[in-house]
């Protein structure tokens, strides 16, 4: 009986690990197949919003600004931040994406286009990357279209981990899918979770759920 209880208790964690591995594998394949063609290098609207907010609040550029780009992919937003003079810590679960980001960074450095900031790119999660940066705090946490890929437990953990690496008064800028983004041509609702969770119809994204995010959902996750 005790053995059964132990095994039963382990199942949720095992399922979470399986889900995270599946997401990582899916994106690894996307980056291997499509590389820089996925989105090009134009910065996302969310990156432009964060950059403008920082520049407006710090017009004299009197201090170094460090940004965590969580889910950085191959670095299209990271490079944009660098050109503006911000320093970037790019983090992604896909080793291929991180390799592409490092490659794009080196190419930009060699191109002669000024990069006023500096960057480092890492494969892993937020907690593992900051574990060796004891006491370090950043001026902004940025994430574009990542949070909706996480289940509820990992969603809460990621947002709370973000809080621990931010300095007082830091910017928290994220964009994620809401139920308004539901597209019947691409997605289907998961039975019993309509308006909350959907999945892509594309077989390449099998098991890749979309946990739609609202402002209330986000505020509950960070404990406010």
N, C-alpha and C positions, 0 to 999 in steps of 0.2 A: 504493500500500500504506500509506504513512504517513497519508494522508488518511483511509483506512478505520479505522486504529488510533485516530486522534484522535476520529473520530465515535463509534467504539465506546466509547471511554473516557468520552465525554460522556453517553452514554445513561442511566447510573444517576442522575446529577444531574438530568437532564431529567425522568426519571420521578418522582423525588422532588418536583420542583417542580410537576409535573402533579398528583401525589397531594395535595400541600398545597393547591393551588389548588382542587381538587375538594372537599376538606373545607371550606375557607373558603366556597365557593359554597353548599354544602349548608346550613351553619349560617346563612349570610346569609339564605337563603330561609326557613329555619325561624323566624328572628327577625322577618322581615318579615311572615310569615303569621300567627304566633301571639303575638308580642310577649311581654308580661308573663304571659300565660296559660300559658306553657310549664311553669313550676314554681311560680308565685306568688312570695311574698316570705318564706315561712318558711325559716329558715336550714337548710342541709344538716346531717346528723348529724356530718360531718367538721368543719364549721365550729364546731359546739358543742364538740367534743372539743378542738380547738386552743385556742379561747377559754378553756375551763376550765383547760387546762394552763398557759396564760400567766398567768391570774389567780391560780392557786394558787401560782405561783412568784414573783409580784410583787404581793403583797397590798396594799402601801402605794401602789402606782401612782406610784412616785417618778420614773419616767422615761417618755419617749414611746416607744411601741411601734409600729414600722412593719412592715406586712405586705404582701408581694406576693401578690395574688390573681390567679394565672395561669389564664387561661380563665375570666374573671370573668363572662362572659355579660352580662346586664342588671343585675348587681350585687346579687343577693339576699343573698349571703354578705358582700359588701363593706359593705352597709348595716348588717348585723348587727354587724360588727366596729366600724364607726363609732359605733354606739350605745353600745358598750362603752368607747369612748374611744381605740381604736386608729386609727392613720393607715394609709391604704390606697393602694397603687399597683395599680390594676386594669388587666389586660392581656388582650386578646382579639383573635383573627384577624378577627373579624367587625366591620366598621365600623358595621353596624346595631346590633349588641349594645352597642357602646361608646356610640353615640348614645342608646340606651335607658337605659344605666347613668347617663350624665350627666344625662339628663332625670329619672330617678328620684331622683338625688342632689339636684337643684335643687328638685324637688317636696317632698322630705323637709325640706330646709332651710326652705322657705316654709310648711310645715305647722305649725310650732311644736313639733314633736317634737324633743327635744334630740338633737343629734349632737355628741358630745364630741370625736370625731376629725375629721380632714380627709381628702379623697380627691382623686386625679387618675386619669382613665381614658384609656387609650391603645390604639389599634389597631396591631397589629404583633406582633413576637416579643420574647422576653426580651432577647436580645442587642442588638437595635436600640434598645430603650427605655433600656437601661442604658449604652449607648455614650456618651451625653451626660451620664451621672451618674458620671463617673470617681471611683473611690474610695468611692462610696456603698455602704453595707452595711445590710441590713435584719435585723430581729429574727426574722422568720418567713417561710417560703415556703409558700404554700398553693395547692393545686390539687384541685378536685373533679371527678372523672370526665372527665379530659382525656387523661392519659398513654396510655390504651389506644387512642386514635385515631391514634397515631403509629406509623410504621414503625420498624424497629430503629435505623437510623442517627439519625433525628430524635429518637427516644426517648432515646438516649444523649446526644445533644447538648443536649437540653432539660434533662436532669437535671444535667449537668455545668455548664451555664450557670447553673443555680440555685445550685450550690455557690459560684460566683464572686461572687454578689451577697449572700451571707449572712455576717453577722458571726459571730465565734467563739461557740459555744454556742447558735446560733440553732435554731429549730424548723423541721423539714422535715415538713410534714403533707400527704400526698396520699391520695386515694382513686381507685381505678381498677377496671375490670372484671377479674375473674379467670374462669377456665374454669367456676367454680361458677355464674356468672351466665348461662351458655349457656341460651338459651330456644329450643327447636325451633320454636315458633310464630312467632318473630321473626327467627331467625338460621339460617344454615347453615354448616357447616364448609367451609373451602377445601381442596380435595383435596390430600392429602399433608401437611397441616398441622393435622390434627385435634388438639384440646386446646391448640392454640397460637393459631391465627388463624381468625376467622369473619367473616362479612359479613351485613349486614342483608338481609332479603328485600324490604323496602320499596323499590320502584323509585326513590323520591325520594332514596335513599341509595346509588345505584349507585356501585360502586367504593369505598365507604366501609367499609374493613376495621376489624376489632376485634382488636388485638394484645393478647391476655390477659396480665395482669401478675401475677407471683408475687413474693414477698419476695426470693427468690434472683435473679430477673431484675432487680429494682430495685437490689439491692446490687451486682450485676455492672456495671450501667450507671454507677453513681457511683464505681466503681473500688475498692470495699471488699470 
